[in-house]
Amino acid sequence: MLQAINLTKRFGAFTAVDALNLSVKSGEIYCLLGANGAGKSTTINLFLNFIAPTSGTARIKSMDVTDQKAQTKQLLSYIPENLMLYPNLTGWENLDFFCGLGGKDYSKDQLEQLLKESGLQPDFIHQRVSSYSKGMRQKVGIALALAREAEVLLLDEPTSGLDPKASNEFSELLLEMKEKGVATLMATHDLFRAKDTGTHIGIMKEGKLIEQFTSGEVSFRDLEHTYLRLNYNA
Amino acid sequence: MHQLWIIVIKEIKIAIREKLVLILASTIVMLIAVALYAGYLSYQQQRSIIVKTKAEKRQEWLNQGDKHPHIAAHYGTFVFKPKTALSSFDFGLDAYNGTSIYLEAHYQHEFMFRPAQDHSSMIRFGELSSALVLKVLVPLLIIFLTFTSYTQERESGTLKLLVSQGIALSRITWGKILAYCSIMTVILSPFFLGMLLLSTISVQQESIPDMTTRATLMILLYGVYLFLFIAFSVWVSQRSSSGRNALLTLLSCWMLLVILMPKTVANLSESFYSLPSMREFKATIEKDKIDGIDGKQPRSEYLAKLRKQYLEKYEVDSVQQLPFNYEGVSMQAGEEYGNTIYDHHMDKLQKIFESQNQLVSISSMFNPFLSVQNLSMALAGTDMYTFKHFEDVVEKYRRELVRRMNRDMAENSKYGDFYGYEAGIDLWQEIEDFSYRTPTAQEVLRNYRVELTSLLLWMSLIIWLIIGFKGNIKPIDG
């Protein structure tokens, strides 16, 4: 579903992503781990076509994201580290707006149901987003992914700053999406979440994917050791 | 199209929920309402004075009693430039040029009742008309409404989310532009409707044949002007890295286009093409009326030559022997001689005005504000060309009045018997009451081709910037 083939991005002399090769299949959650500046967010931005690759290709369902921008974007949903919605609109209005843009026509009740499914407390559905916590906004993001019937989910540090309960709820939702066959690529610092939620784990350093394995292959302790060894020679 | 309307509705919803926008919009509506009401009161007041005085002056003319026609020509009368309902919207040059003129034999008097005469020079900028609010203050509202239209989306990250949905940036931009256009239309609709209504029910139909067309064109003109400001502001916001930068850029552009450039262009046009003072102008005319243009044919020589021609033509030795009163012929000839001198100097003056206006017109290619300023005055019937047209009609009327008085004198009185002959109401009635019809909007707009072209080019440029300009726009920084 998601494929990076020799994907490279340079900013001047700095190589942010260096000949990256990875693939995420339907129903997989691929967690990209790495220290700050390792190239995780750049990889996500390359798949989103927010930035153009220097060389190589990023593909979604075999379509090059730079050549078939509209088609590939129809397939994906994106949740950044801090999902910012329109603060003067309610959660329901935000969802209605983004669904409408994606050509999805839902009734009021259906949208409410989607928000509830995503774990948003019913009392907040028709309140302005300015009163939402970060976790609540992330839930609207999940509702949007559900509503758009996205086949690909691109997540950039989605649980960063969430309290453990909210983080756990978010993981539950990701697993539900996984069951629906959604291919997820998630950049994260959270080793525990990666091991707990991910099906595949990749470790990036200085733009390179230096290690990758399935989460079943390693214990959390092994993952932690490997991560620290590769990143800090600890 | 569906996506576009979704964006439009979202933008409108957000703008309505912004308290600052509501406060600014209410302020602008109040200012326009006050300006329009004040303008309308002034229009009503001036119009009733004009109607009343016009009738009084006509009665004075008709009831001036029996007197020598030449004395009647000096007794003269007043004529008035009719006020148009649209002049309550854009005062234009009326405040400086005046609306009334005294007609008399031999003399081309200047206009009177110029409101600006009674005020300091500050009035040139400070007079609150609805046009001023629309041209100067509404763009400020637009700037405050739109400067964060993109930067806020970029800074908050919603732009990333929008673009990740596969929405083209140009569609987002058009959505925003259409939303702000809709908001401005709603804010200004009572005012535009009022203006249209005022023009439709106006009793000035006899002097302005196409009020509804003018009002419609006026609404269209300001619609285009405000669209340009909205589209430009959204574009600047799109190109700016932060809201602060966008605001600074837009305020600088506003200062340049609306305040500095019009004043600079006006000053430059005055420096390049200086006008003589009224005193100099009149003194030169009076001098030339005696010495002739460039001293070539003094008045005395001209009249002596004419006298000789008449004596030869009628084969008589003295003017007393002519079958008519030569004094009437002589006076008319003197009048025509004076007219030639006046026309000569007026043409020179007019050429200076035209050069000044040409400079302003050319400058309007670089500043749509100047185009709108000139076109607005033209449609309101308060521009220089309409004023010149009125002046020409008045001068034609004055000349005809004097010519008839002199002809009557020549035909009915005897040479040397100046006080022996008196004309009466029959002659006074021969002079039709002065009436004036403003040129049609189409005729007036022919003088503003550069301004119209400028607006067309600005529209094309803005649309190109939004549709065609391939800049390095990113939904993310870095």
Interface residues (C-beta under 8 A of the other chain):
Chain A: F11 N45 L48 F50 I51 K69 A70 T72 K73 Q74 L76 S77 Y78 P80 N82 L83 M84 L85 Y86 P87 N88 L89 E93 F97 F98 G100 L101 G102 G103 R148 L154
Chain B: H2 Q3 I6 I7 K10 K13 I14 R17 E18 S156 G157 T158 K160 L161 L162 V163 S164 Q165 G166 I167 K474 P475 I476 G478
